[in-house]
Amino acid sequence: MESKEQKKAPVLVRRFPYAIEAEMAQALLAENGISSFVYDLNVNSCYVGAVMGVRLFVSEDDLQASLDILNEDSEESTPS
């Protein structure tokens, strides 16, 4: 039986081709109070543009807010 306090597995919020992009997204989420972690950071620093990319994970509860924040940021940084 699963308890209410049992931690859920983190979910993938986005993949990035470069480590610096993942770290910048992680910092943006942290500024908004969302904990996250970057996976495959060291692997991809050796193999730029590797197929897997650098993955950014958040808790399932923070997924929608994270998507909203990252999408809003990418819209603001896109030239019109």
C-alpha positions in Angstrom: 0.0 0.0 0.0 1.3 3.4 -0.9 1.5 6.0 1.8 0.6 9.7 1.2 4.1 10.7 2.3 5.9 8.3 -0.1 7.9 10.4 -2.6 6.9 10.3 -6.2 9.6 9.8 -8.9 10.7 13.0 -10.5 9.4 13.7 -14.0 11.2 15.1 -17.1 10.3 18.7 -17.8 12.6 19.3 -20.7 15.7 18.2 -22.6 18.4 20.6 -23.6 21.2 20.2 -26.2 23.8 22.0 -24.0 24.5 21.8 -20.3 24.5 25.6 -19.9 20.9 25.8 -21.2 19.8 23.2 -18.6 21.6 25.0 -15.8 20.0 28.3 -16.8 16.6 26.7 -16.8 17.3 25.2 -13.4 18.3 28.6 -12.0 15.1 30.1 -13.4 13.0 27.5 -11.7 14.9 28.0 -8.5 14.2 31.7 -8.6 10.5 30.7 -8.7 10.8 28.4 -5.8 10.9 25.1 -7.7 13.5 22.5 -6.9 14.9 20.6 -9.9 17.9 18.6 -10.9 19.9 18.1 -14.1 20.8 14.7 -15.3 23.4 13.7 -17.9 25.4 16.8 -17.2 28.8 15.3 -17.2 28.1 12.9 -20.1 27.0 15.6 -22.4 29.8 18.0 -21.5 32.1 15.5 -23.3 29.7 14.9 -26.2 28.2 18.2 -27.3 24.7 17.7 -28.8 24.5 14.0 -27.9 21.3 12.3 -28.7 20.0 12.1 -25.1 20.6 15.7 -24.4 20.8 17.2 -20.9 17.7 16.4 -19.0 16.0 18.6 -16.4 13.7 16.9 -13.8 11.2 18.3 -11.3 8.7 16.8 -8.9 5.4 15.7 -10.5 3.6 18.4 -8.4 5.8 21.1 -9.9 5.6 19.9 -13.5 2.8 22.3 -14.8 4.3 25.4 -13.1 7.7 24.5 -14.4 6.4 24.2 -18.0 4.6 27.5 -17.6 7.8 29.3 -16.4 10.0 27.8 -19.0 7.6 28.4 -21.8 7.0 32.0 -20.7 10.8 32.6 -20.6 11.3 31.2 -24.1 8.6 33.4 -25.5 10.1 36.4 -23.9 13.6 35.6 -25.3 12.3 35.0 -28.8 12.6 38.0 -31.1 9.3 39.2 -32.5 
